[in-house]
Amino acid sequence: MDNKILFVAEAVTLAHVARPLALAAALDPAEFEVALACDPRARWAVSAFRGEVRSIRSIEPSAFLRALAVGRPVYDEQTLEEYVREDLAVLEAVRPDVVVGDFRLSLSVSARRAGIPYWNLTNAYWSAYYACPRYPIPSHPATRFLPIPLADAAFQLVRPLAFKRHARPLARVRRRHGLPPLGGDLRRAYTDGDRVLYADVPELFPLRDAPPEHRFLGPILWSPPVALPEWWSRLPRDRPLVYVTLGSSGHQAGLDATLEALSQVDCTIAVATAGLEARGAAPRNAYVARYLPGTEVAERSKLVICNGGSPTSQQALAAGVPVLGVASNLDQFLNMRAIAAAGAGRLVRADRASAPRILAAVRDLLANPAYAESAAKVSAAFARYRAGERFRALARAATP
């Protein structure tokens, strides 16, 4: 079989592993041979993957989150050079027709060195063609003691320079390998590729003057390969179900404040901790598991509370369920701002996430039917973009 696609996942969060897995599963094994390269710590999530799995290193999620929290570049030059060497070894061993990367920035270099078409799987809010009205200030040490309007004003002044600083390590590695510059813009670094595939819909994230190789796939839905817990069949049916998961990049204070707030609401809570354990006892109305099949749980819920990132918020919106995003990093803020603007959810800053604030947002989201109506409209937009089918068509056109 000549049609071979290699997926490379940067396992700093589960989302970057989940999306390649979902797209690989959408390919017909009679047509395509698939392989996956990811860090061994993500092997539990790839148990059902039908192709070859190869090990590469990703930085520790804790290091990734610490860098985001203080506004430091996530990768330095040495790390990216090491990544390039590992990428090249895998590309040489697998010899794919196409390599698809999810946040594996080093493929901007290694795929070109290997002469293999590189498809970058990312989010449209990172595109330089996204009509972004204003970049909101994420949670940052400065926002802990400065009023948000003052901190935000300062952020607007330094943001272009910060984007250049974050893009500099990759720019230097590309220069060392004789590749042309990307313009010193973080957005160009995040969305470089021979083809750029957005796991979003233009109804939420409109692009302006994007080249034809930039395509919307639509939301890529994936749930971890776990069964529903034994308590699932015992959940009360006479109260609304609220699904809570702040994910692998969630905020500890946000989880604690969320559970405290929900203990005061007449609802049932299904909690997926994803390794982020509450510091206090779970409320009496909470049912807890480490992981849950999120798509199935969202379909039964009246409200989904997450960290504001695209994977869980898309599960909710695909089911027509409003979202409360407790956001901390810029990725989460950009995603949730669009959802809130569409009327399908609300955003609470993780650095301001008190139980009273979350309680007020939850009560509003559950009581006001306009949120569910708006979520249903987003769900209809999602239904017009079937990511697996779109990816399969692109793969058929690109492989021998």
Long-range contacts (C-beta under 8 A, 24 or more apart in sequence): 1-32, 1-33, 2-97, 2-399, 2-400, 3-31, 3-32, 3-33, 3-97, 3-395, 3-399, 3-400, 4-32, 4-33, 4-34, 4-35, 4-94, 4-95, 4-96, 4-97, 4-399, 5-32, 5-33, 5-34, 5-35, 5-96, 5-97, 5-98, 5-99, 5-100, 5-395, 5-399, 6-34, 6-35, 6-36, 6-37, 6-90, 6-91, 6-94, 6-96, 6-98, 6-99, 6-100, 7-34, 7-35, 7-36, 7-37, 7-99, 7-100, 7-101, 7-102, 8-36, 8-37, 8-38, 8-56, 8-87, 8-90, 8-99, 8-100, 8-101, 8-102, 8-104, 8-107, 9-36, 9-37, 9-38, 9-39, 9-42, 9-101, 9-102, 9-103, 9-104, 10-58, 10-101, 10-102, 10-103, 10-104, 10-105, 11-38, 11-39, 11-41, 11-42, 11-58, 11-61, 12-58, 12-59, 12-61, 12-64, 12-74, 12-103, 13-61, 13-64, 13-247, 13-248, 13-249, 13-309, 14-42, 14-45, 14-224, 14-247, 14-248, 14-274, 14-311, 15-102, 15-247, 15-248, 15-309, 15-310, 15-311, 16-102, 16-103, 17-42, 17-45, 17-46, 17-102, 18-45, 18-220, 18-222, 18-224, 18-311, 19-102, 19-121, 19-199, 19-220, 19-222, 19-311, 20-100, 20-102, 20-121, 21-45, 21-46, 21-49, 21-222, 22-220, 22-221, 22-222, 22-387, 22-388, 23-100, 23-121, 23-220, 23-387, 23-388, 23-391, 24-49, 24-50, 24-51, 25-50, 25-388, 26-387, 26-388, 26-389, 26-391, 26-392, 27-391, 27-392, 27-395, 28-392, 31-396, 32-395, 32-399, 35-94, 35-96, 37-87, 37-90, 37-94, 45-224, 45-225, 47-225, 48-225, 52-94, 54-90, 54-93, 54-94, 56-83, 56-86, 56-87, 56-90, 57-82, 57-83, 57-86, 61-248, 61-249, 64-249, 65-249, 68-138, 68-328, 68-329, 68-330, 69-139, 69-140, 69-141, 69-328, 69-329, 70-140, 70-141, 71-140, 71-162, 73-165, 73-166, 73-168, 73-169, 74-166, 75-105, 75-169, 75-170, 76-169, 77-169, 77-172, 77-173, 79-169, 80-105, 80-106, 80-109, 80-169, 80-170, 80-173, 81-173, 81-176, 83-110, 84-109, 84-110, 84-113, 84-173, 84-177, 87-111, 87-114, 88-113, 88-114, 91-116, 97-398, 97-399, 97-400, 98-395, 98-398, 98-399, 100-197, 101-193, 103-190, 105-170, 105-189, 105-190, 106-170, 106-173, 107-193, 108-170, 108-174, 108-179, 108-182, 108-189, 108-192, 108-193, 109-170, 109-173, 109-174, 109-177, 109-179, 111-194, 112-177, 112-179, 113-177, 117-194, 117-195, 117-398, 118-193, 118-194, 118-195, 119-193, 119-194, 119-195, 119-196, 119-197, 119-394, 120-191, 120-192, 120-193, 120-195, 120-196, 120-197, 121-197, 121-199, 121-217, 122-190, 122-191, 122-196, 122-197, 122-198, 122-199, 123-198, 123-199, 123-200, 123-205, 123-310, 123-331, 123-334, 123-335, 124-198, 124-200, 124-202, 124-204, 124-205, 124-207, 124-216, 125-200, 125-205, 125-331, 125-334, 125-335, 125-338, 126-187, 126-190, 126-191, 126-331, 126-334, 127-187, 127-191, 127-196, 127-198, 127-205, 127-207, 127-210, 127-214, 128-185, 128-187, 128-188, 128-191, 129-207, 129-208, 129-209, 129-210, 129-214, 130-205, 130-206, 130-207, 130-208, 131-206, 131-207, 131-208, 132-334, 135-159, 135-330, 135-334, 136-330, 136-333, 136-334, 136-337, 138-327, 138-328, 138-329, 138-330, 138-332, 138-333, 139-251, 139-327, 139-328, 139-329, 139-349, 139-350, 139-351, 140-351, 143-349, 143-351, 144-351, 148-349, 148-352, 163-187, 195-394, 195-398, 197-391, 197-394, 199-310, 199-314, 199-387, 200-310, 201-378, 201-381, 201-382, 201-384, 201-385, 203-342, 203-378, 203-381, 204-338, 204-339, 204-342, 204-378, 204-381, 205-338, 215-390, 215-394, 216-385, 216-390, 217-385, 217-387, 217-390, 217-391, 218-382, 218-384, 218-385, 218-386, 218-387, 218-390, 219-310, 219-314, 219-317, 219-318, 219-382, 219-385, 219-387, 220-314, 220-387, 221-295, 221-314, 221-315, 221-318, 221-387, 222-295, 222-311, 223-292, 223-293, 223-294, 223-295, 223-296, 223-315, 224-291, 224-292, 224-293, 224-294, 226-289, 226-291, 226-292, 226-293, 227-293, 228-292, 228-293, 228-296, 229-287, 229-289, 229-292, 231-287, 232-287, 235-268, 235-270, 235-287, 236-268, 239-266, 239-267, 239-268, 239-285, 240-267, 240-268, 240-301, 240-302, 240-303, 240-366, 241-267, 241-268, 241-269, 241-270, 241-297, 241-300, 241-301, 241-302, 242-267, 242-268, 242-269, 242-270, 242-301, 242-302, 242-303, 242-304, 242-305, 242-362, 243-270, 243-272, 243-292, 243-294, 243-297, 243-298, 243-301, 243-303, 243-304, 243-305, 243-316, 244-269, 244-270, 244-271, 244-272, 244-304, 244-305, 244-306, 245-271, 245-272, 245-273, 245-274, 245-292, 245-294, 245-305, 245-306, 245-312, 246-274, 246-276, 246-305, 246-306, 246-307, 246-326, 247-274, 247-276, 247-306, 247-307, 247-309, 247-311, 247-312, 248-274, 248-275, 248-276, 249-307, 249-309, 249-328, 249-329, 249-332, 250-274, 250-276, 250-306, 250-307, 250-326, 251-307, 251-326, 251-328, 251-350, 251-353, 252-276, 252-279, 253-350, 253-353, 254-307, 254-326, 254-328, 254-348, 254-350, 254-353, 256-280, 257-326, 257-353, 257-354, 257-355, 257-357, 257-358, 258-305, 258-326, 258-353, 258-355, 258-358, 259-283, 259-286, 260-355, 261-355, 261-356, 261-358, 261-359, 261-362, 262-286, 262-358, 262-359, 262-362, 264-359, 265-359, 265-362, 265-363, 265-366, 267-302, 267-366, 270-297, 270-301, 272-297, 295-319, 302-366, 302-372, 303-362, 303-365, 303-366, 305-358, 305-362, 307-332, 307-350, 308-332, 308-333, 308-335, 308-336, 308-347, 309-335, 310-335, 313-339, 313-345, 314-382, 316-345, 316-375, 317-344, 317-375, 317-378, 317-379, 317-382, 318-379, 318-382, 319-379, 320-372, 320-375, 320-376, 320-378, 320-379, 321-372, 321-375, 322-346, 322-365, 322-371, 322-372, 322-374, 322-375, 323-375, 324-348, 324-358, 324-361, 324-362, 324-365, 326-350, 326-353, 326-358, 339-378, 342-374, 342-377, 342-378, 343-370, 343-371, 343-373, 343-374, 344-371, 344-374, 344-375, 344-377, 344-378, 345-371, 345-375, 346-371
